[in-house]
């Protein structure tokens, strides 16, 4: 069982790392420890390597995005929930890509393997809700949707972000046409 102060330290480290790495992917471990208000020993006890910290930040982000599905579906129609959810996923994928230099190819593979199942389950829940209310085609496939949205994080983001327009096209293709 982990003590509450240890859980709080870990949470502060993850929050500080998320902010710091989003602003500058080369932020040092010591800078992250300072930002989190913990000593270097506490940081390294929780995350022995920079890569383990970056992986934990990304895994935490994926878990946060997946956890939003029930609330989104409770607040809006399935297609709108899917749009909001996919937008968050694309932003997380862009942040992960921005941290690419900090991760080995093996770490990238581990992230993909660990997050694939939960992400597909979240997409399935969103698509099933739309199939149930007949706003989404019955042949919509979560794997296909993930493949299509995978291209969105690579879309040009300047001078204008192309991802929202591309996502609108994808969602229009999912829509049931009566």
N, C-alpha and C positions, 0 to 999 in steps of 0.2 A: 504494500500500500504506500502511495506517495504522499508525503506531507503536503499540507495546503500551501505552505510558503514555497515549496519546491515547484508545485504546479503553477503558482502565480509567477515565479521567476521564469519558468519555461514559456508561459504565455506572454510575458513582457518581452522576452528575448525574441520570440516569433514576431510579435507586433513591430518591434524596433527593426528587426531584420527586413520585414516586408517593406516598411517605409524606406529604410536606408537603401536597400538594393533596388527598389523601384526608381529612386532618385539617381543612384550611381551604383552600377553593378560592380564596381571595384572597391566599394566600401570595405574597410578592413574588419576583421573579427573584433579587434580592440575597440574600434569606433562603434560597432554594434553593441558591445558590452556596455560601453559608456552610455550610449543612447538608451539602453534598457535599464540602466541604473544597477547593474550587477558587476561583480568582479570577473576578471578573465577566467578564473578557476571555475566559477559557476557556469559561465558560457561553455567552456570546454568540457565540463562534466556532462552537460546536456547534449552538446554537439561537438564531438571530438575533432571534426574536420569541417572546413568551409562547405564542402560538398554535402555533408550530412545536414548542415543548417539550411542550405538552399533547397535540398530535397524536402525537408520538413516544412519549410515555408510554402512550397508548391503543394504538397499533400494537404496542408491545412487549408489552402485556398480552394482546392478541389472539393474537399469535404464541406466547406462553407457553401460553395455554389450548389452542390448536390442537395444540401439541407434546405435550400430555399424553395424547392419544387412544391411541397405541400402548401406553403403560404401563397406562392404565386397562383396556384390553381384555385385556392380559396378566394383570391382577390380579383381574378380576371378570367376571361374566357381562355380556353386552352391555347389557341393560336397566339394570342397576346402574351400569355405566360411563356410560351415557347420562345417568342421573340425576345422578351426580357432575359430569359435564362440563357439563350444562345449568345446574346450580347455580353453578358457577364463571362461566359465561357471563352469567348473570343478575346476579351481583355486579359483573362488569366493566361491564355495561350501566348499572347503577345508578351506578357511579363516573363513567362517561362522562356520564351525565345530570347528575350533580352538578357537573361541570365545564362545563356548558352555557354559562354566562355568559362563560367564557373563550374560547369558540369562536364564530366567525362562522357564519352559515348555510352558506357555502361550505365551511368546514372540516368541519361535520357531514356534508355531502354527500360530501366526499372520504373521510372515515372510512368511511361506508357503502359507497361504491364499492370502496375498497381492501380492506375486510375481508369483503365478501359472498362472493366466490368461495372464499377459504380456509375460511371458516366453513361454507359449504355442503359443501365437500369433507370437512371433519371430521365433519359430521353424517352425510353419506353413508357414510363409513367405519363409524361407529357403527351406523347402521341396517342396513347390509349384513351386519355381523357378527351382528346379531340375526335377520335374515332367514335367514342361513345356518344358525344353530342353531335356527331356527323359533320363537324367542321373540317376534319382532316380525313383525307383519303384512306380507305381501309388497307391499301397496299403500301402505305408509308412504312419504311423500314428504319429502325434506329441506327443501324450500321451505315446505311446510305446517308442519313442525315449527318452523322458524325463525320463521314468522309467529305461531304459537301462543305460543312462548316469549318473543316480543317483548312480549307483554302482561304477562309475569311481573315484569319490572323495575318496572312501574307499579303492581303490586299493593301494597296497604297493608302497610307494614312495622311499624306500631305500632297498637294495643298488641301485636299478634301478627303476625308475618310470614306473609302469606297465600300467598306464592310456593311454599313446599314442598308445601302441600296442592293448589294448582292444578297444580303439576308432576306430582304423583302421579296426578291425574285425566287429564292428558295422556298420561302413560306407560301408564296402564291402557287408554286408547283404542288405544295402539299394540300392546298385547299380543295375541298370537295366542290366540284362545279356542278351546279344543278341546272 
